[in-house]
Amino acid sequence: MTKQEQQKLACDLSALSLFRGLLDQKPMRALLAYLKCDKQKTEKMTHYGAFVHSLAEWAYSFSDYLAQAVYADENPYVIRTARRLPISDAIRANAAAELALLSSLTQLNAEQLAGGYEDGYLPQFDNTPIDFTQTYAERLARIDHCGYGIFAVAKMFRVADNTIVPVEAADEIALDRFVGYEDERRKVFDNTRALIDGRPAANVLLFGDAGTGKSSTVKACANHFADEGVRLIELRKDQLFSLSAIMGQIAGNPLKFIIFIDDLSFNKNDDCFSMLKAALEGSASAKAPNAVIYATSNRRHIVKETFSDRATSDDIHHNDTVQELMSLSDRFGLCVYFEKPSKPLYLEIVHRLAEKNDITLAQSELDQRAEAFALAKGSRSPRAAEQFIHSLI
């Protein structure tokens, strides 16, 4: 690549309009700094080294970085497509030109980009040609499955300061990890299928004994349906005040969302109670039509109340208040009970996990040790079975 070619590429990239957000990202800033540099070779190669270094997060693959950046970019073209709004000729023309330009970047190698620099060490980067014109069109055609923005590059999210951010090292748990509780999981998965198909879907409360796989069921469900456009957003109980803001951010998005609240319980005077109640009752300000709430709890009645609360209450309509507190769980359209396993089911889980992990103990010894482990833990549960197996590995 000659000096004139580098200058032309710098001008073309600087003129990006639809995908202008890419210019704020470190790899593109470093690339532009290199292309624009007309100083001595030492300074120019300093910019080149900074560009290659900026690709470390993507294992030094320029094409991997570009694919993630292009697909995650929120621009008028993808947003208007997602919302089924008219797209002007100018937007289409700009998109075609810029996708072709970005495709050309995936065909460069280190020697081409460095313009024949042969005086010393030249850091290398990987690059695989991508036709963004074709792949972007394919993603737009399946935008209700692929998503856009951050939802195009991750499956699970959390909330920080009212902002949805991807979960790093998200749980990849899959269906083949489970043993037992098929009927309970089927109810959750069938409800999620209804959400995907556009049929009425219920908010779900998964309640029951600790360690029975309630949270894992929700995460496995999100992973299972991710390729069909399902994303999971986890909210802590103390973040329920952000619920309406989060619903507002995802309303109108072509994807489907599970708002996941783990280990849910309230005290009687908890201020978060009313926010969740409004969402479960379908308040327009607290509920998005493309989202359901999945919550887990060890309690069927998730609002804690003591006998002393009743004895000392000065509420004139105390019975009405009690009914409101006790009925929060009833506002979930579907309640799924996960009870601790019987001894035969517990041992079946142990046997299946032992087989998956190539543990060859005699079944009698395995059962005896598994029971002793559960006794020491205080109860049988799938979690105890998994911990026992891990202790043998």
Order of alpha helices (4+ residues) and beta strands (2+ residues): alpha-alpha-alpha-alpha-alpha-alpha-alpha-alpha-alpha-beta-beta-alpha-beta-alpha-beta-alpha-beta-alpha-beta-alpha-alpha-beta-alpha-alpha-alpha
